[in-house]
Each structure stands twice: as structure tokens, then as C-alpha cells.
Amino acid sequence: DAFVSSPIGQQTTLTKNFSKNPFLRTQTRVAASDDSSSDTLKLFSPCKINLFLRIIRKRPDGFHDLASLFQAVGFGDTLTLSLSEQPNDEFTCNMEGVPTDSSNLVLRALELMRQKTGKTDVYFKADLFKRVPAQAGLGGGSANAATAMWGANELMGKPATLGELIEWSGELGSDITFFLSRGTAYCTGRGEVMTPIDPPLPSGSKLSIVKPDLGLSTPKVFSALDYEQLSAEDPEELLNTFLEFGVVDTDDEYYINDLEQPAFDCLPELKALKEDLLKVKGFDHVMMSGSGTSIFCIGEADDKDAFMKEFDSREGVSVFNAEFINREDGCWFESP
């Protein structure tokens, strides 16, 4: 559910370091498997939010150039991956409606790893326990693919460098590249050109993700985009503001998502939900993530019980309380 899809094809993904982040490095632990076998990995597959999302222009190929600050969040899925003796990959998933054929991003990621590493006789058994809903603007499917690439590389004996995984990931989709960062990244192009923020934003910052059952497809949101209503803010200035002041102290005016307008036009109920969330005391910022339909609330409600009673008990609405996460070099993300 990447908010800008990409065609399959050879593509170079650029990375560079961004050194202006003043925040201190925080510690994370190695995501260890509960399984006693060294041939099995149990990996957390996080989701993401977009702290700002600027749509820059529509390109001649029909895609859009964007600029966005991505942040990994400790609400996600679990991918259990092991080597298989069968001459094919096996994939199972608990969530109804998730494709289990070759169109699934996990299976496509495993096939890509075989092609790129030349280890064409290595197959996997993958079980995905999904919690992240589709059409949420949270990048759940993209994270699954990145997690599968990381895990497959580990089980293959690490034939690929992180840089190669980052480069190859652009062939599967635009958001996948981000999940190979340490948890915070500035993404441009269609989303696949990644500038890691190193060290990332501190882990532990609290947020609530509010997801209505109503979904929106990415093409539908972009088709409703009014280019006259796009923000004029320079995305690099937005980035510098977030890195200088942090997510709490950055003013509301810098929390910009150019896709809110088309999403709200498509689903007026979504705009009404955001307006209700803005009335909750305690949250520092409230904004839609990606192309929707999730709305994230930075901070914590003053009256958590009342907040959950009002919103999580609403018919057709789910609330996920989470926090920012990051990872150390050489380790994968862990559930908080």
C-alpha cells in the first residue's frame, strides 16, 4: 500500500547522509527469533507515517515527484521466515484478502533476492501475521517487502550489502526503500530516492493512529488532486525545521500533507474525523498519513480512557497507540 506505486524495472536508488540532525543516537536491540533454529527468523515489520508530504509536480510518465519526511512507527506486522526444502516459496497470512500468489510483495521480494544474488536454488517459507490495515497510508505492504528482503539476505548468509538492498528495493515499489533506513528518512523522486537521517529521530515519541474502515486507493486520491491548492512551502525548509525543533515543538503550519485535500474531497467523513481529533486535548499535532485513510495524532490524550471510549469504540474506527522506533546499524527493527 505504498502511496506512490512504481513499475517493475531497473532503477537506481540514491542515498546520501544528512548530517544536520542534532538528536542523540538511541539504542535498540537485535530482533532475535523465538525459534531455536538458526534457519528461522521472526521479524517485526513496522509501519510509517509521513510527518510532511509535499507533492512537487506531475511527471511526464504519469507519476508524481514528492518530498516527504518518513518516520518508522512501532505498530506493525510479524514476518516469520525460514529456509524451505521445497523447490518453491510458501506463503501464508492471517488476514483475509491479502493475496498469496506471486503478486504478493513478500513473494516478489524473495524472488528478487534470488535473481539479484544468483542464489536461485534457495527458497523460503514465509508466514505473515498482519495487523496494519490496507489503504491506510502506513506503508504496511512496503514494510513487509523490505522485511522479507532483509530476512532473506540474513538466511542466505548476507550475500548483499545494505546499499545493494536499498538499490534493488526500488524495483518493487516506492516506499520499500524507506524501510531499509534506520527509521527516519527524507524521500524524494517517487519516494524511492532516500536521504537517511542519521542518527534518526529519537524512539519513544508517543502517537495514536486512528483508522476508519473506509479506504481510498492511491490512484483515486491523486486523480482528485487540485494542483492549485498545493502548498508552496520549500520541502527542504520543512525538513530543516523538523530536525531543528523536533516533532513536538515544530509548529502546526509545517505539518503539511498535500494529499489531505483530495482525500477529504473523496471522503468528507475523513475530514470530519480529523476535525473531531483536533478537539482532543493533549495531542500536539493531528494529520493524515500518506494518501490516507489513517490519521495520526502526535502525543497522548490528556484523558486516555475517554479518548479510547470515544474513538476506538466508534463503529468503523480503530485506534492503534504506538511510538516512534529506530534501529541500530546491522540490526532490524524491534517491536517496542
C-alpha positions in Angstrom: 0.0 0.0 0.0 2.8 2.4 -0.9 1.2 5.8 -1.7 3.1 6.1 -5.0 3.4 2.8 -6.8 6.3 2.1 -9.2 6.6 -0.1 -12.3 8.8 -3.1 -12.2 12.1 -2.2 -14.0 15.7 -1.4 -13.4 16.2 1.6 -11.3 19.0 3.2 -9.3 18.2 4.3 -5.8 20.3 7.2 -4.5 21.3 7.5 -0.8 23.3 10.1 1.0 23.8 11.1 4.6 22.1 14.1 6.1 24.1 15.5 9.0 22.0 18.3 10.4 20.0 16.2 12.8 21.1 17.3 16.4 19.3 14.5 18.2 21.4 11.9 20.0 21.5 8.3 18.9 19.2 5.9 20.8 19.7 2.2 21.5 17.7 -0.6 20.0 18.2 -4.3 20.5 18.7 -7.0 17.9 15.4 -8.5 16.7 16.0 -12.1 17.8 14.0 -15.1 16.8 12.0 -17.0 19.3 12.6 -20.1 17.2 15.6 -22.3 18.3 16.6 -23.0 14.7 19.2 -20.7 13.1 17.3 -21.2 9.9 14.2 -19.3 11.1 13.8 -15.6 11.7 10.9 -13.8 13.4 11.0 -10.2 12.3 8.9 -7.2 13.2 7.6 -5.3 10.1 6.8 -1.7 11.2 4.6 0.9 9.6 5.4 4.5 8.8 3.9 7.9 8.9 4.7 11.0 6.8 5.5 14.0 9.0 5.1 16.1 6.0 4.3 15.2 2.4 4.7 17.7 -0.5 3.6 16.9 -4.0 6.1 18.7 -6.2 4.8 18.0 -9.8 3.3 15.5 -12.1 5.9 13.9 -14.3 5.7 13.0 -18.0 5.5 9.3 -17.1 2.3 9.9 -15.1 3.9 9.6 -11.6 4.4 12.4 -9.2 7.6 13.8 -7.7 7.2 14.2 -4.0 9.2 15.2 -1.0 8.4 13.7 2.4 9.9 13.1 5.9 9.2 9.4 6.8 9.2 8.0 10.3 9.0 4.4 11.3 6.4 3.5 13.9 6.2 0.6 16.4 2.9 -0.7 15.2 3.2 -3.4 12.6 3.2 -7.0 11.4 5.3 -10.1 12.1 7.1 -12.0 9.4 8.3 -15.5 10.2 10.8 -16.6 7.6 12.7 -19.8 7.2 14.6 -21.8 4.6 12.5 -24.3 2.8 13.5 -27.7 1.3 10.7 -27.3 -1.3 11.6 -26.1 -4.8 9.3 -23.1 -4.3 8.4 -20.4 -1.8 5.5 -21.0 0.6 3.4 -18.0 1.9 0.6 -17.9 4.4 -1.1 -14.9 6.0 -3.7 -14.5 8.7 -5.5 -11.5 7.1 -8.3 -12.2 4.7 -8.0 -10.6 1.4 -4.2 -10.5 1.3 -3.0 -12.1 -1.9 -1.0 -15.3 -1.5 0.0 -15.7 -5.1 3.0 -14.2 -7.0 1.5 -10.7 -6.8 2.2 -10.5 -3.1 5.1 -8.2 -2.2 6.7 -10.6 0.1 6.9 -13.3 -2.6 8.1 -10.7 -5.1 10.8 -9.6 -2.7 12.0 -13.2 -2.2 12.1 -13.8 -5.9 14.0 -10.5 -6.4 16.6 -11.6 -3.8 17.2 -14.9 -5.7 17.6 -13.0 -9.0 20.0 -10.4 -7.7 22.2 -12.6 -5.5 22.3 -15.5 -8.0 21.2 -17.9 -5.3 18.5 -19.3 -7.5 18.1 -22.6 -5.6 17.2 -21.0 -2.2 13.5 -21.0 -1.3 11.6 -19.8 1.8 8.6 -20.5 3.9 7.0 -17.2 5.0 4.2 -16.6 7.4 2.9 -13.1 7.8 0.8 -12.1 10.8 -0.8 -8.8 9.7 -2.1 -6.0 11.9 -1.5 -3.0 9.6 -4.6 -2.4 7.5 -4.5 -1.8 3.8 -5.3 1.6 2.2 -4.1 3.3 5.4 -1.2 5.4 4.2 1.0 3.5 6.6 3.2 1.6 4.1 2.4 -1.8 5.6 2.9 -3.8 2.4 6.1 -2.0 1.6 7.4 -2.7 5.0 6.6 -6.4 4.5 8.7 -6.4 1.3 11.6 -4.7 3.0 11.5 -7.1 5.9 11.4 -10.0 3.6 14.5 -8.7 1.7 16.4 -8.2 5.0 15.4 -11.6 6.3 16.2 -13.4 3.1 19.6 -11.8 3.0 20.3 -13.0 6.5 19.2 -16.6 5.8 21.3 -16.6 2.6 24.4 -15.7 4.5 24.4 -12.0 3.8 25.4 -12.0 0.1 24.1 -8.5 -0.4 25.2 -5.2 1.3 22.7 -2.8 2.7 23.4 -0.5 -0.2 22.5 -3.2 -2.7 19.3 -4.0 -0.8 18.4 -0.3 -1.0 19.2 -0.1 -4.7 17.2 -3.3 -5.5 14.2 -2.3 -3.5 13.2 0.4 -5.9 12.2 -2.2 -8.4 9.4 -3.4 -6.2 7.8 -0.1 -5.1 8.5 3.4 -4.0 8.1 3.2 -0.2 10.1 0.0 0.3 13.4 1.8 0.2 12.5 3.8 3.3 12.1 0.7 5.5 15.8 -0.1 4.8 16.8 3.2 6.6 17.4 3.3 10.3 13.9 4.7 10.9 13.9 8.3 9.7 14.5 9.4 6.1 13.8 12.3 3.7 12.4 10.7 0.5 12.1 12.4 -2.9 11.5 11.3 -6.5 8.5 8.9 -6.4 9.6 8.2 -2.8 12.4 5.8 -3.8 15.2 8.4 -3.6 16.2 8.2 0.1 18.3 10.5 2.2 18.8 8.8 5.6 18.5 11.0 8.7 21.4 9.6 10.7 21.0 9.4 13.6 17.2 9.1 13.2 14.6 10.9 15.3 14.6 9.6 18.9 12.5 6.5 19.5 9.7 6.5 22.1 7.7 9.6 20.9 4.1 8.6 21.5 1.3 8.8 18.9 -2.1 7.4 18.2 -3.1 6.2 14.7 -6.8 6.4 14.0 -8.0 4.4 11.0 -11.6 4.4 9.7 -12.7 1.2 7.9 -13.2 3.3 4.8 -10.3 3.0 2.4 -9.0 5.0 -0.5 -6.9 3.8 -3.4 -3.9 5.8 -4.2 -4.9 6.4 -7.9 -8.3 7.8 -6.7 -6.6 10.3 -4.3 -4.2 11.5 -7.0 -7.0 11.8 -9.5 -8.8 14.2 -7.2 -5.7 16.4 -6.6 -6.2 20.1 -7.2 -2.8 21.4 -8.2 -3.9 25.0 -7.4 -4.2 24.0 -3.7 -0.7 22.5 -3.3 1.4 24.0 -0.6 4.2 26.4 -1.7 6.5 25.6 1.2 10.0 24.5 0.3 10.3 20.9 1.5 14.0 21.2 2.5 13.0 24.1 4.8 10.3 21.9 6.2 12.9 19.2 6.8 15.3 21.6 8.5 12.5 22.8 10.8 11.6 19.3 11.9 15.2 18.4 12.5 15.9 21.6 14.4 12.8 21.7 16.6 11.6 18.1 16.8 8.2 16.7 16.1 6.5 18.2 19.2 7.8 21.8 19.0 7.5 22.1 15.3 4.5 24.4 14.6 1.3 23.0 13.1 1.9 25.1 9.9 4.8 22.8 9.0 2.7 19.6 9.3 1.7 19.6 5.6 0.2 16.8 3.6 -0.8 17.8 0.1 -2.9 14.7 -0.3 -5.3 15.7 2.5 -7.3 17.9 0.2 -8.1 15.2 -2.4 -8.6 12.5 0.2 -11.1 14.8 2.1 -12.8 15.6 -1.1 -13.2 11.9 -1.8 -14.3 11.1 1.8 -15.8 14.0 3.7 -16.2 11.7 6.6 -12.4 11.6 6.9 -12.2 15.4 7.2 -14.9 15.3 9.9 -12.8 12.6 11.8 -9.7 14.8 11.7 -11.8 17.8 13.0 -13.0 15.7 15.9 -9.5 14.6 16.7 -8.2 18.2 16.7 -10.6 18.8 19.6 -9.0 16.2 21.8 -6.9 17.8 24.5 -3.3 16.6 24.8 -2.4 15.9 21.2 0.4 18.2 19.8 -0.4 17.6 16.1 -3.0 15.8 14.0 -2.6 15.0 10.3 -3.4 12.3 7.7 -0.6 10.0 6.7 0.3 9.3 3.1 -2.7 9.1 0.9 -4.9 8.0 3.8 -7.0 7.0 5.3 -5.1 6.8 8.6 -4.9 10.0 10.7 -2.0 10.2 13.3 -2.0 12.2 16.5 1.4 13.2 17.9 1.5 13.0 21.7 -1.0 11.5 24.2 -4.6 12.4 25.0 -4.9 14.0 28.4 -7.8 11.6 29.2 -6.7 8.4 27.5 -9.7 6.4 28.7 -12.2 9.0 27.4 -10.3 9.2 24.1 -10.4 5.4 23.5 -14.0 5.3 24.6 -15.0 8.0 22.1 -12.9 6.9 19.1 -11.9 3.2 19.4 -15.5 2.3 20.3 -16.9 4.1 17.3 -18.3 1.8 14.7 -16.0 1.5 11.7 -13.0 3.2 13.5 -9.9 1.6 15.0 -7.2 3.2 17.2 -3.6 2.0 17.4 -1.5 3.5 20.2 2.2 3.4 19.2 5.6 5.2 19.3 8.5 6.1 17.1 11.1 3.5 16.6 14.5 3.3 15.0 17.2 0.6 14.7 21.0 0.3 15.0 23.2 -0.4 12.1 23.3 -4.2 11.4 20.1 -4.8 13.4 16.5 -5.0 12.3 13.5 -3.1 13.8 12.0 -4.4 17.0 8.5 -4.1 18.4 8.6 -1.7 21.4 
